[in-house]
Amino acid sequence: MARVVIFGLGDYAEVADVHLAEESDHDIVAFTVEEAYRSAPSFRGRPTIPFERITQELPPSEAAMLVAVGPSNANRLRARLYDAARAKGYTLISHVSPKAIVWPGVPIGDNSFIFEGSVLEPFTSIGNDTILWSGVLVAHHSHVGNHCFLAPRVAISGRSVVEDHCFVGINSTVRDHVRLGAGCVVGAGALITKDTEPQSVYASPRSRRYRDDSSGVKL
C-alpha cells in the first residue's frame, strides 16, 4: 500500500479519490494544489497542502502522487504539473479499474487512469499522464500517447495512433489506421476517418430542434 497525495481539487480529483478508495489499497493522505488556487484548508476530509510546500510536509520518501487535473488547454496544464511533480521527486501512480478489461501485458505509463468499462485489446499501449474515462475502447495494435484525455465511450479502432496532448470528446470514433496529430481536439460525437494535422479541431454538427412541441411524438 502506498500513501498518495492527489494533486487537484476539481471533479477529476474527487472522482479519482473515490475510485482509489474503493478499487485500490492506496491510502489517500492529502490533496495538493498551487497556493493561488487553494480555497480551503481541507478537501474531502483530508488536508489541502500548497504544492509549494508539499516536499516539506509530505516528501517523496513518504508519499507518491497522482496529478488529477482535467484536460484544460489540450492537457497542457496537467502536463506542466506532471513535470513539476516529477521534478520534485515524486513517484506518480497509475490506476486501472478492476472493472476495466485490459489485456495482459498492455503497457500503461505513469500518472495514467483507466476507468471502469474501458477495454484495451491485445497489442495496445497507453502513454504517460493519459486518462481513459468510462467505457473507452482502444482496439488492437493502437497507441494512445502522453498527456491525452479520452472522454466516455470514445472508440479508437485498430492500428490507429492518438499522438500526445489530444482530447477526444464523448462518443467520438476514430476509424482504423488513422493518426490523430498531436494536440488535436475532437468534439463530442465526431467521426474521424482520415489522418489529422496537429493542433486541428473537429466537431460534429449539433442536433437541430426538430419540432416545437413533443406532446404529439409517439415513442
C-alpha positions in Angstrom: 0.0 0.0 0.0 1.3 3.4 -0.9 0.4 6.7 0.7 -0.7 9.1 -2.0 -1.3 12.8 -2.4 -3.8 13.8 -5.1 -2.9 17.0 -7.0 -6.1 18.8 -7.8 -9.4 19.9 -6.2 -11.7 19.6 -9.2 -14.1 16.9 -10.4 -11.5 14.6 -11.7 -9.6 14.7 -8.3 -12.8 14.0 -6.5 -13.8 11.1 -8.7 -10.2 9.7 -8.6 -10.3 9.8 -4.8 -13.5 7.6 -4.8 -12.0 5.1 -7.2 -8.7 4.8 -5.4 -10.5 4.3 -2.1 -12.8 1.6 -3.5 -10.6 -0.1 -6.0 -7.1 0.0 -4.7 -5.0 -0.3 -1.5 -3.7 3.2 -1.7 -4.1 5.5 1.3 -5.0 9.0 0.2 -3.5 11.2 2.9 -3.8 14.7 1.4 -4.6 16.9 -1.6 -2.3 19.5 -3.0 -2.8 22.5 -5.3 -0.8 25.6 -6.1 -1.1 28.2 -3.4 -3.0 30.6 -5.6 -5.8 28.0 -6.1 -6.0 26.7 -2.5 -9.5 27.8 -1.4 -9.8 25.8 1.8 -7.6 24.1 4.3 -9.1 20.7 3.6 -11.0 18.7 0.9 -12.9 15.5 1.3 -11.8 15.3 4.9 -8.1 15.5 4.2 -5.7 18.4 4.4 -5.1 20.6 1.4 -1.4 21.4 1.2 0.1 24.1 -1.0 2.2 22.5 -3.7 5.0 25.0 -3.0 5.3 23.4 0.5 4.5 19.8 -0.3 8.0 18.4 -0.1 8.3 19.9 3.5 5.1 18.3 4.7 4.9 15.1 2.7 8.2 14.5 1.0 8.6 12.0 -1.9 10.1 9.4 0.6 6.8 9.4 2.4 4.2 9.6 -0.3 3.5 9.1 -4.0 1.3 11.4 -6.1 -1.4 11.4 -8.7 -1.8 14.6 -10.7 -5.6 14.6 -11.2 -6.3 17.6 -13.3 -8.6 17.7 -16.3 -7.9 18.4 -20.0 -7.6 22.2 -19.8 -5.6 23.7 -22.7 -5.4 20.4 -24.5 -4.0 18.7 -21.4 -1.0 21.1 -21.2 -1.9 22.3 -17.7 -1.8 18.7 -16.4 1.4 18.1 -18.3 3.0 21.1 -16.7 2.0 19.9 -13.2 3.1 16.3 -14.1 6.6 17.6 -14.9 6.6 19.8 -11.7 5.7 16.8 -9.6 8.4 14.6 -11.2 10.9 17.4 -10.8 10.2 17.4 -7.0 11.0 13.6 -7.0 7.5 12.1 -6.6 6.6 8.7 -7.9 3.4 9.2 -10.0 0.9 6.3 -9.6 -1.4 5.0 -12.3 -4.7 3.2 -11.7 -6.6 0.6 -13.7 -10.1 -0.1 -12.6 -10.7 -3.8 -11.9 -13.9 -3.2 -13.9 -11.9 -2.4 -17.0 -10.8 -5.1 -19.5 -7.1 -4.8 -20.1 -5.2 -7.5 -22.0 -2.3 -8.9 -20.0 1.0 -7.1 -20.8 -0.5 -3.9 -22.2 1.9 -1.1 -21.2 0.4 1.8 -19.3 2.6 4.8 -18.4 2.7 6.6 -15.1 0.0 9.0 -13.9 -2.5 7.4 -16.2 -6.0 6.4 -15.1 -8.2 3.8 -16.8 -11.8 4.0 -15.7 -14.4 1.3 -15.4 -15.8 -0.4 -18.5 -12.8 0.6 -20.7 -11.3 -2.1 -23.0 -7.7 -2.3 -24.0 -7.2 -5.0 -26.6 -4.0 -7.0 -27.3 -1.1 -5.1 -28.7 -2.3 -1.7 -27.5 -0.3 0.8 -25.4 -1.1 3.9 -23.3 1.4 6.6 -22.6 2.2 8.7 -19.5 -0.4 11.0 -17.9 -3.3 9.8 -20.0 -6.9 9.4 -18.9 -9.4 6.9 -20.4 -12.7 7.7 -18.9 -15.6 5.2 -18.5 -16.2 2.8 -21.4 -13.4 3.8 -23.8 -12.4 1.2 -26.4 -8.8 1.1 -27.7 -8.7 -1.7 -30.3 -5.8 -3.9 -31.2 -2.4 -2.5 -32.3 -3.4 1.0 -31.4 -1.5 3.5 -29.3 -2.6 6.5 -27.2 0.2 8.9 -26.4 1.2 11.0 -23.5 -1.0 13.7 -21.8 -4.2 12.7 -23.6 -7.8 12.7 -22.4 -10.4 10.3 -23.9 -13.9 11.0 -22.7 -16.5 8.3 -22.0 -17.4 5.9 -24.8 -14.7 7.0 -27.2 -13.8 4.3 -29.7 -10.3 4.1 -31.2 -10.3 1.5 -34.0 -7.4 -0.9 -34.7 -3.9 0.2 -35.8 -4.6 3.8 -35.0 -2.4 6.3 -33.2 -3.5 9.2 -30.9 -0.5 11.4 -30.5 0.4 13.5 -27.4 -1.9 16.2 -25.9 -5.1 15.1 -27.7 -8.6 15.5 -26.4 -11.3 13.2 -27.8 -14.8 14.0 -26.7 -17.6 11.8 -25.6 -19.0 9.2 -28.1 -16.4 10.0 -30.7 -15.0 7.4 -33.1 -11.6 7.2 -34.8 -11.6 4.6 -37.6 -8.8 2.1 -38.2 -5.4 3.0 -39.5 -5.9 6.7 -38.6 -3.4 9.0 -36.9 -4.6 11.9 -34.7 -1.9 14.6 -34.9 -0.5 16.0 -31.6 -2.7 18.5 -29.8 -5.9 17.7 -31.7 -9.3 18.4 -30.1 -12.2 16.2 -31.2 -15.6 17.3 -30.2 -18.4 15.1 -28.9 -19.8 12.5 -31.3 -17.3 13.2 -34.1 -16.2 10.6 -36.6 -12.6 10.8 -37.7 -11.9 8.8 -40.9 -8.6 10.3 -42.1 -5.3 11.4 -40.6 -5.4 14.8 -38.9 -3.0 17.7 -38.8 -1.5 18.6 -35.4 -3.4 21.2 -33.4 -6.6 20.8 -35.6 -10.1 20.9 -34.2 -13.0 18.6 -35.3 -16.6 19.0 -34.2 -19.8 17.2 -35.2 -22.8 19.4 -36.1 -25.1 19.9 -33.2 -28.5 18.3 -33.3 -31.1 20.7 -34.5 -34.5 21.2 -33.0 -36.9 19.1 -35.0 -40.2 20.5 -33.8 -41.5 22.9 -31.1 -43.8 20.5 -29.2 -43.0 17.0 -28.1 -46.5 16.2 -26.8 -47.6 14.6 -30.1 -44.5 12.4 -30.5 -45.1 8.7 -30.4 -42.2 6.7 -28.9 
